[in-house]
Amino acid sequence: MRILILGAGKMGSFFTDLLSFNHDVAVLEKDPRRMRFIYNAQRFTSMQQIREFSPELLINCVTLNYTVQAFEEVFPYLPKDCIISDIASVKTGLKEFYEKSGFRYVSTHPMFGPTFANLGSLQNENTIIIKESDYMGKIFFKDLYSSLKLHICEYSFEEHDQVVAYSLSVPFASTLVFASIMKHQNAPGTTFKKHLAIARGLLSEDDYLLTEILFNPQTPAQIRNIIRALTELSGIIEKKDSSGMKSFLDGVRKNLE
């Protein structure tokens, strides 16, 4: 299959490496310097090259901030039977965009990133495929993700954003709050060092990625849940309420089961 990948960032490079030995892959990237380590794939810097390549599948790996813009720029150069796809971490507005595009589409979201995941061993990681996607597009990505031994879930566009708000926005926000009040420690404890490593890993991600996940319309409700839990815990600590603390800890342990 002829596959065009938009963007040579971390995930664009990951998909290029993953697909290039079994498919005819080309990468379109406006900044040629980002393609200097691209191997076994064609490197495109102009739209005309897309028309000549005539891709059968397009995988949009640019940041969410430019996802729609990137699609619109390449649409005039795509064959009408090309399946278009994205891996965006927030799907708000994409359903309506796809339905108006005139192209068959498939939307997925690998629930892992190059910072924390071991890209060579993903059997404990998850991925989401959007239910409304084109049947053949879903088959392609199911086969691809199954080959990586990923756990695959199917959600609607709306369900996806609800899941992401809980599974990504909550730890992202909690980590950012921890890091925002952190002070240098000469003798940090083990727990502090683990939190510090997570915070450093998170902040090494692209600012656009962090922003797009936290700006998920479903995130504010989860932030309010964090605030309520912190308020409850703060009251227990201030009152030195031992029975209240026991109840709070029991509730946390039950959540972790």
N, C-alpha and C positions, 0 to 999 in steps of 0.2 A: 504494500500500500504506500502511496505517496502522501507523506505527512508533513505539514508545515507547522512549525512551532514559532509562536510570537514571543520574543523576549529571551535573552540569554542570561537571565539571572540564575539564582540558585535552583529554583524548580524547573525553569526552562532547560538548564543544563542537565538536570537530573533526568527529565523525560527524553532529552536528546541521547544521552548515554544509554538509557533503557531501551529505546526503540531503534536506534540507528543500525544495529546489526541484523535486524529482521525486516526492516522496512527502508524505503528510500526517503530519507529525512532531510529537510532543509530548515534552517533557522533564519528568521528575519529579525535583525537587531539594528537600530539606528546608530548605536555607538559601536563601531567595528572593534574597538579595544576589548569589549566584553566577550568577543567571540574568539579571542586568541587561543583559548584552550579547547575549543570545539573540535572534536575528532570524529572522523567517519561520517560527516554530514556536510551538506552544502551550506555555504554562508551567503545569505542574501542581505543586501543593503538598499535595494530599490524595489519598488512595487512591480515594475515590468518583469522582473525575474519570477514573480509569483504567477503571472499569466502563463509564462513559458513552462513553468513547473507543473501547473494544473493540479493542485493538491486534491486528494480525495477526503482528507481529514485535516482540520485546522485545530490546533490546541493553543489557546490563548493563555500565556503564562505571565503576562505583564501584571503590574500591581493593580489592585481594584480601582484605584483612582483613575486609571487610563484604560480599563478593560473595554468599555463601550466605545471609546474613541478609537482604540486599536482595531476593533471589529469594523467600525465604519470606514476607516481608512483603507482596509484591504478588501471590503465587499466588492467594489467594482472590478477587481482583478481575479475573483474566485469563480470557478465554474459553478453553475447553478445546482449541481448535484453534490457539491462538497458539503460534508457534515461539519458544522462549526461547534467548538466546545470551549469550556472554560474550567478553571480549577479554583475559582474565586472563593475566598473564605466567608464572604457575605453575599447572599444571592438577591438581596432586595432590589427590585426593579428589573432583574434579568429575565424573568418569565415574560413580562410584557414586551421587553425588547426583542426577545427571541421570536415571539409570536408574530411580531410585525416585520421581522427580518426577511422572511420568505425562504430561509434556509432550514434544513433539518438540523437539529441541535442535540447535544448531550452535555449535561452539566454534572461535574463531579467535584469532590473536595477531599484530597488526601489529608487525613487528620494527623499529619506529622510534618515536621520541618527539618531542614538540614542541621539546625543548631543542636537539637536534643536527640533526634532519632539517629540510629545507626542505619544508614541507607543501604548497607550491604546485608542487613538482617532485619527485615520488617515484619516477621511473622507475628509479633505481638502488637502491631499497629493496626489502626482502623482507617477506613475510607468510606465516603458517602457517595452514592449515585442518586441523582434526582429522578423521582418516579416519572415525571412528565416527559422525560427525554425520549428521543427517537429510539425505536427498538434496536436497530442495527448498531447505533452508537453505544447503547447500553451493553450489548453483547461484546463489542470490542473492548470496552473498559473493564467489564467483568472478567474477561479472559486475561487481560493485562494485569489487573490487580490480584486475581487468583494465582497467577504465576509468581507473584511476590509473597504469596501466602498471607495477604492482608485479610482482615475481617471486614466484610462488605455489608453495609446497611443501605437500605433504600428509604429515602424520605422525600416528601414534597418540598417545594421551594420554601414554603412557610415553616414546615417542621425543621428543615435544615437550620434556618436562622435561629430558631428556638434552642436547638441543641447546641449550636455554636456559642450562643449567648451564655449558656450554662457552663459548657465544658472548656471554653477558652476565655471568655470575658471575666468570669469569676476568678480563676487563678491569675490572669494577667493583672486585673485590678488589685488583687490582694498582694501580689508581688511588688507592684509599683508603689503601693502604700508603704509596704515594709521598707523598700529601698529609699523612699522619699524622706524617711525619718532616721535612716541608718547613720551611725557615727563609726569612725574607725575604732577597731578594738585591737589592743595589743595581745590579748589572750582570749580569742574567741572560742566559744564552746562548739561542739560538734554540730548541734542543731543550727546555730548561727551560720556556721561555714556552709552548711548545705543550702540554707536559704540564700546566702550570698552568691553561691555558685549558680543557683537558679536565676537570681536577679541579673547577674552578669550575662548569662546566656540569653535571657529575654531581651535585655537592652542591646545585645549585639544584632538583633533582628532589625530589618528595615523599619524606619519610623512609619512609613505608609502602611505596612502590614499591621503594626500595633494599632495605629489609628483606625484602620478600616474594621478591625475586629471590635474595638471598643465603641465605635460609632454605629455598630449594629443596632437597629431600632429596638431590638429585644433586650439590649444590655441594661438600660436604666432600671428595669424591674429587678434584675439580678443585683445591681449595685445597692438598691434599697434593701434587699435581703441581707447583704453584707453589713450595712449600717445598722439594721435592726439587731443582728446577732452581736455586733460590737457593742451596741448600747446595752443589751442585756448583760453581756459579760462584764462590761465596765461597772454596771450597777452592782453585780454580785461581788466584784473585787472591792469596790469602795465600802460596801457594807460588811465585808468579810463574812459573807453568808455561806457557811460550810455546806448546809443542806442544798442551797441553791446551786453551788458549784458542783456538788455530787450529781444533781439532776442534769445540769448542763453537760457534764462530762459523759454521763450515761447516754444522753441524746446524741452526742458526737460519735460515741462508739457504735451506737445503733446505725447511724448514717454510714459508717465505714464498713459495716458487715457486708 
